[in-house]
Amino acid sequence: MTATTGLRVLVVDDHDVVHWGFRLLLDRQSWVESCDGAAGLQEAVEFAANLRPDVALIDLMLGADSGAEACSAIREVSPNTKVLLISGAGRISPAVARSAGASGFISKDWGAADVVKAVRMIALGSEVFAEGGPGDSVGLSDREREVLGLIATGATNREIAGNLFLSPHTVKEHTSAIYRKLGVRNRAEAVRSAQGLGLLG
């Protein structure tokens, strides 16, 4: 591509409506030559290896995988691909995003014109990071963050209760709230999601 034309974009999102919405939006831009899509990590890596996209727009949460993992895997097979992470469910810190090889992170709350502008800025070599700290939009309370941190160490609910001077029932309630807010079903998924969102140090 040149600085203004011929851009090849790969959209990676496991939600069908969002996936096609971004593809239709980007396909309409005069400077986009092609816009392909993948629903998961493995498919995205295969596309990246074959098509060598200039920019990959990747959802932060891809089912059992994280967008950060997808970013690293895509850049391994296509080192020149620049990655823009996007999410409607959480945030990732700039430091964690950069360590995965991403050039930016934005929210799905952004307007269409802003998303398009961010993709183009990433293609031109800029960084674009949404304001806000790690996990801000997940909405975990301070206590839920404490419980999540102890879950990540492998502590049981009873051990967490003893550590935080809470009842096991209260810990169970906090754990259920964490699962709901992160959109996960169990401890392993909660820890994986929290790592992807930059919630764990």
C-alpha positions in Angstrom: 0.0 0.0 0.0 0.9 3.7 -0.3 0.4 6.1 2.6 -3.2 6.7 1.4 -4.4 3.8 -0.7 -4.4 0.0 -1.1 -4.9 -0.9 2.5 -5.5 -4.6 3.3 -7.5 -5.0 6.5 -8.4 -8.1 8.5 -11.3 -8.0 11.0 -11.2 -10.6 13.8 -14.4 -10.9 15.8 -16.4 -13.8 17.0 -19.7 -11.9 17.0 -21.2 -12.2 13.5 -23.1 -8.9 13.4 -20.1 -6.9 14.7 -17.8 -8.8 12.4 -19.8 -8.0 9.3 -20.6 -4.5 10.4 -16.9 -3.6 10.6 -16.2 -5.3 7.3 -18.9 -3.3 5.5 -17.8 -0.1 7.2 -14.2 -0.5 6.2 -15.0 -1.8 2.7 -16.7 1.5 1.9 -13.5 3.5 2.5 -11.7 4.5 -0.7 -8.3 3.7 0.7 -9.2 0.1 1.6 -8.3 -2.3 -1.1 -9.7 -5.4 0.7 -11.3 -6.3 4.0 -11.3 -9.9 5.1 -12.7 -11.4 8.2 -12.0 -14.2 10.7 -14.1 -15.5 13.7 -11.3 -17.0 15.8 -7.6 -17.1 16.5 -6.6 -20.0 14.3 -8.6 -18.7 11.3 -7.1 -15.3 11.8 -3.5 -16.6 11.8 -4.2 -18.5 8.6 -5.6 -15.4 6.9 -2.6 -13.3 8.2 -0.1 -15.8 6.9 -1.7 -15.9 3.4 -2.9 -12.3 3.0 -0.3 -10.3 5.0 -2.8 -7.6 6.0 -1.6 -4.1 6.7 -3.9 -3.8 9.7 -5.8 -6.3 11.8 -8.7 -5.0 13.9 -9.1 -7.6 16.6 -11.7 -8.1 19.3 -10.1 -8.3 22.8 -12.2 -11.3 23.7 -12.4 -14.2 21.2 -14.3 -17.0 22.9 -11.7 -19.0 24.8 -8.9 -17.0 23.4 -7.8 -13.4 23.9 -7.2 -10.7 21.4 -3.8 -10.2 22.9 -2.9 -13.8 22.1 -4.3 -13.4 18.5 -2.2 -10.2 18.2 1.0 -12.0 19.1 0.2 -15.0 16.8 -0.7 -12.9 13.8 2.5 -10.8 14.1 4.5 -13.9 14.3 3.4 -15.0 10.9 3.0 -11.5 9.5 5.4 -9.2 11.3 4.5 -6.1 9.3 0.8 -6.3 10.2 -0.2 -3.6 12.6 -2.8 -4.5 15.2 -5.6 -2.4 16.6 -7.4 -4.1 19.5 -11.1 -3.2 20.2 -13.6 -4.2 22.9 -17.0 -3.5 24.2 -16.5 -5.4 27.4 -13.3 -4.2 29.0 -10.0 -2.5 28.6 -6.3 -3.4 28.3 -3.5 -1.2 29.5 -1.3 0.4 26.8 1.7 -1.5 28.3 0.0 -4.9 28.0 -1.2 -4.1 24.5 2.2 -3.0 23.4 3.8 -6.1 24.9 1.5 -8.2 22.8 2.5 -6.3 19.7 -0.5 -4.0 19.3 -0.3 -0.4 18.2 -3.6 0.6 19.8 -6.7 -0.2 21.7 -10.2 1.4 21.3 -13.7 0.9 22.5 -16.7 -0.4 20.5 -18.5 2.6 22.0 -16.6 4.8 19.6 -18.5 6.1 16.6 -18.0 4.6 13.1 -16.0 7.6 11.9 -13.7 7.4 14.8 -13.1 3.6 14.4 -12.3 4.2 10.7 -9.9 7.1 11.6 -8.2 4.8 14.2 -7.6 2.0 11.6 -6.1 4.5 9.2 -3.9 6.1 11.8 -2.6 2.6 12.9 -1.8 1.9 9.2 0.2 5.1 8.9 2.3 4.1 11.9 0.6 6.0 14.8 -0.5 4.6 18.1 -4.2 5.0 19.2 -5.1 4.2 22.8 -8.5 4.8 24.4 -8.4 6.8 27.6 -8.9 5.0 30.9 -7.0 2.5 33.0 -6.9 -1.3 32.8 -10.3 -2.8 33.1 -12.1 0.5 33.8 -15.2 -0.4 31.8 -15.5 -3.8 33.3 -16.8 -2.2 36.5 -15.2 -4.5 39.1 -15.3 -3.1 42.6 -12.1 -2.9 44.7 -13.2 -5.9 46.7 -14.0 -7.9 43.5 -10.5 -7.0 42.3 -9.0 -8.4 45.5 -11.0 -11.6 45.1 -10.0 -11.9 41.5 -6.3 -11.4 42.4 -6.6 -14.3 44.9 -8.5 -16.5 42.4 -5.5 -16.0 40.1 -3.2 -17.5 42.8 -5.3 -20.6 42.9 -6.8 -19.9 46.3 -10.1 -21.6 47.2 -13.2 -19.7 48.2 -12.6 -20.7 51.8 -9.0 -19.6 51.6 -10.0 -16.3 50.1 -12.6 -15.8 52.8 -10.0 -16.3 55.5 -7.5 -14.0 53.8 -10.1 -11.1 53.4 -12.0 -11.8 56.6 -15.2 -12.5 54.7 -17.7 -15.4 54.9 -17.4 -18.1 52.2 -20.9 -17.1 51.1 -19.8 -13.5 50.5 -16.8 -14.7 48.5 -19.1 -16.8 46.4 -21.3 -13.8 45.7 -18.2 -11.7 44.7 -17.0 -14.6 42.5 -20.4 -14.8 40.7 -20.3 -11.0 40.1 -16.8 -11.3 38.7 -17.9 -14.0 36.3 -20.9 -12.0 35.2 -19.0 -8.8 34.6 -16.2 -10.5 32.7 -18.6 -12.7 30.7 -17.0 -16.0 31.8 -18.2 -19.3 33.3 -15.4 -20.5 35.6 -12.2 -19.6 37.4 -9.9 -20.5 34.5 -11.8 -18.3 32.1 -11.9 -15.5 34.6 -8.1 -15.5 35.0 -7.5 -15.7 31.3 -9.9 -12.8 30.7 -8.4 -10.7 33.5 -4.9 -11.2 32.0 -6.2 -10.2 28.6 -7.7 -7.1 30.1 -4.6 -6.1 32.0 -6.4 -6.6 35.4 -3.7 -8.7 36.9 -0.3 -7.4 37.7 
